[in-house]
Amino acid sequence: MTTKPEVGPLPLRRPAADEPAAPAAPRTIYRRPDLLSAQPTSYCPGCGHGIVHRLVAEVLEEMGVEDRTILVGSVGCAVFAYDYLRLDAVESPHGRAAAVATGVKRVRPDRIVFTYQGDGDLAAIGTAEIVHAAARGERITVIFVNNGIYGMTGGQMAPTTLPGQKTTSSPLGRDVDLHGYPVPVTELLSLLPGVAYAARGAVCDPAIIGRTRAMIRRAFDSQVEGSGLSIVEVLSTCPVGWGMTPTAAMARVAGEVMAAYPTGVFVDRGKGITQAMPAPAARPVHGASRDAEA
């Protein structure tokens, strides 16, 4: 009977001097926020909404408030935010997001409440709602995406369309003598004492996107402080509505659009410190509290 020789561990092989080194293990550079849905987007190629969604998701996860945040969407391309942000959401009628958010926040003051609106919504049919919410100093945050056009309904001129810009309803370009001047919404709102924080960013290159993210974080921090209404306007693209390639649209934001709408912080009346959200207030209904049912 022949027995097999016992085999010990194989010796480690030393690589030859001229043998290329093994590739390093891949390093995670970026992780998609859990709040950001993985479903395919319905936005047009080059649209900035997806970038803004990512910034909002990153900030809310960073703050650890995603479980008590309520999104109020409105009509327009911005309404699809509730498909891509995994948050409790309420859809408001066209232009009424600030009014709906006011009601939600007053009923649930312990919640982080924010609106997500486009310029055709907030700066046109929703002008009264946003102005008076700001005048009252409602403790809500407004994410205002300004691409200077009605993107969903056919590319018509919006209140923020620049002079000379061609749209389907101003085919010869916006004529200020005929159509009036663009409305600088964020500058106007910053004049109201009820506005705790007002800033304008953009999504056209990495450095500016980083600054816009910091503005969004400060706006939500301001709500946590209970200082008043906070708003971040984000200059964005609409390549299809503008008749441009995505690359050309980004370049237009970085040039012509930012020249007309300067970015930066217009006012920060907040306390500058993060405090705990107030405890839920009693909400008596017909003489009885419904807190236990919420």
N, C-alpha and C positions, 0 to 999 in steps of 0.2 A: 504494500500500500504506500502510495506516494503522497506525502503531505505538501501543501502549498506553503511556500515561504511567507512568513509574516511581513506585511507591507507597512512601513511607517509613513508618517506625513511627508508629503513631497516638499523638497526644498524650495524656498522662494527664488523666483527667477529675477536676476538683476537685469534691468534694461541695458541694452548696449549704449555706448556713449553717443552714437549718432541717431539713436532711435527717438522719434518725437514723443514728447510727454503726453500722457493720457489727458483727454479733455476734462476740464474741471466740471464738477457738478453744477447744473444750472442754478442760477441765483434768482430768487423772486425779486423782481423790480417793482411790480405793481400788482395788487390784488383787488379785484372788483369788489366794491362794497356789497355786503349782503342785502342792503336795502335796494340795490339796483337790480331790477329784473333781468334775467338772462334771455328773455324772449326777443325775437327779431324786431327791429325797429320799423316803424311805418313812416318815419321822417324821411324827407328827400335827402339824397346824398349831399353832404356839405352843410346841412342844417346845424345850427348851433345848439338847438334844444338838448340834444344828447349830452353835450359837454356840461351844460348847466345842470341837468339832472344828476350827473356824476358828482359835481361839486356839492350840490345839496345833500346827496346821499352820504358823501364822505364827512361832511360837517356834522350832520345829525348823528352818525355813528360815533364820531370822535367825541361828541358831547354826551353820548349815552342816553339820549332822550327819544330814541326812535319809537319806543313802546308807548309814549304819551304824546305823540305828535299827530296833528290832524291837518291834512292838506285840503285846501279849498281850490278847486279848479274852475275855470270858466270857459266860455265858448271860444273857439279858435284852435290853432295848432297846439296851444298850451294845454288844452283840455286833456290831451293824451298822457299828461304827466302821471295820472293815476294808473295807467297801464304799466309804467316803467319804474315807479317808486312804490315800493311795497309798504305802504302806509295806509292808515284809515283815511278815507277821503270823502268829501262832499262835493258834488257838482252844483255850481250855482248857475242861475240864468245869465245871459250875456251881460257883462259889465257889472254884475252885482256881487262879485266875489268879496269885496271889502265889507259889504253889508252882511253877507252870510257869515264871514269870518268874525265880524263883530258879535253876532248872536252866539256863535259857537264859543267864543272866548269868554263872553259874559256868563254863559251857563256853566262852562267848565274852565274856570280861571287857572286851574292846575295844569292845563294842557298847553303844549307849544302849538300855536295855530299860525299857519302861513298860507298866503294866496300865491298862486302861480299864474301869471297873466301876461298876455302879449300887448303890444302897443295899440292895435286896433280895438282891443277890449278895454284896457284900463284908461287909455288917453282919449277915447271917443265916447262910446255909450256909457262907460263907467266913470266918467270924470266926476260927476257929483258924488258918487259913492266914495271914491278914494280921497277927494278933497275934504269931505266932511268927517270921514273916519280919521284923517290926519288932524283935522281941527279939534276933534274930541280927544285925540291922543290915545286911540284904542291900542291896547297892548297886543298887537299882531305884527307879523313880519310879512312884507310884500316882496316877492321876487318878480321883477318886471323885465321881461325879455323884449327888447326893442330892436326889430329888424326893419323898421321904417316902411312897412307895407302890410296889406291884408294878405297873408300867405295862404290861408285856407280857402278863401272865397273867390279867388281869381286874380289876385295881384293888384287890387285897387289902391288908390292913394290913401294913406293913413295920416293922422294928425302929426306924426313924426317924420313923414316923408320929406326929404331935403329939397330945397329950391332947385328947379331944373331937372329933378329926377323924373324919368318917364315911368308911368304905370298904366294899367289898362283903363283907368278913368282920367288920367292926365297924359294922353299919348304924346303931347308936345312938350311935356315936362311941367313940373309944378311951377305955376306963375304966382308969385306972392301977391301981385295986384289983384289977381282973380281968386286965388285959393287961400290967401293968407300965409302966414309964416308957420314953420314947425313949432310945436309946443314943447318947451323944455320942462317936462313934468317934474323931474327930480329937483331941479333948482327951485321951481315954484313951491313944491311941498316943503322944502327945507326952510322956507320963511315962516312956517307955522310953528308956534311953540310946542304943539302937541307931538311934533316929529322928533323923536329922540336920536335917530340916526338916519342919514341919507347919503348914499354914495352911488357912484356909477363906475362900472367896470366893463370889460369886454372879453370876448373869447376869440382872439385872432392870433395869438402866439403864446408859447408856454409861460413867459415871464408875466404877461398881462393876465393870463388865466390864473396864475398863482396869486396875484394881487386881488383878483376878483374873488377867489376862494376865501381869502382873509376878510374881505368885506362881508361875504355871506356869513362867516363865523361871527363877526362882530355884530351883525344885525340880529342873529339869533341870541347871542349873549345879551344884547340890549333888551330883548323880550324877557329873558330870564330875570333880568334886573327889575323889570316892571317899569321901565323908564317912559314908555310911550310907543308910538308907531315907529317901526323901522322899515326902510325900503332900500333895496339894492337894484338899480337899473343895470341890465347887462346888454351891451351893444352886441348884436348877433347878426347872422347872415340869413339870406333867403335866396340862394343861387337861382332857383327856378323862377321866383317872382322878379328877380333882378335881371334875368336873362344872362347869367354869367356862369362860368365854371366855378366849382368850389374854391379852387386856388385863387382865382380872380376876386371872388366874393370876400375871402379872408383879407386880401390885400386892400380891398375897398374899405373894409372896417378899420384897418390899421391906418389908413390915410384919410380919405375924404370924410368918413363918418366920425372918426375920433376928433377930427379938426372941428367939426360942427358941434359935436357933443363931447366936451372935455371930460376925461375920466378923473376920478379922485373922490375924496370924502368931502362933502359939502357941509355937513354938520354932524357933530357927535356930542349930544347933550346927556349921554348916559353917565352912570355912576362909575363906570370903568372897572367894576368888580362883579364877579359872578356870585349871585346869591341863590339860595334854594327857592324853588317855585312855591307859591302860597298853597296851603292846604285847600282841598276842595271846599267851596263855600256851601252852606246849607241851601237847598233849592226847594223851598216849600211849594207844594202844589195843592191847592184847596185845603190848606191848613196842615198838610202832612208832608214830611220830608221823603224825598225819593232817592236819597243818597245810597241807600242799601240796594236799590234796584239798578244803579248805574254800573 
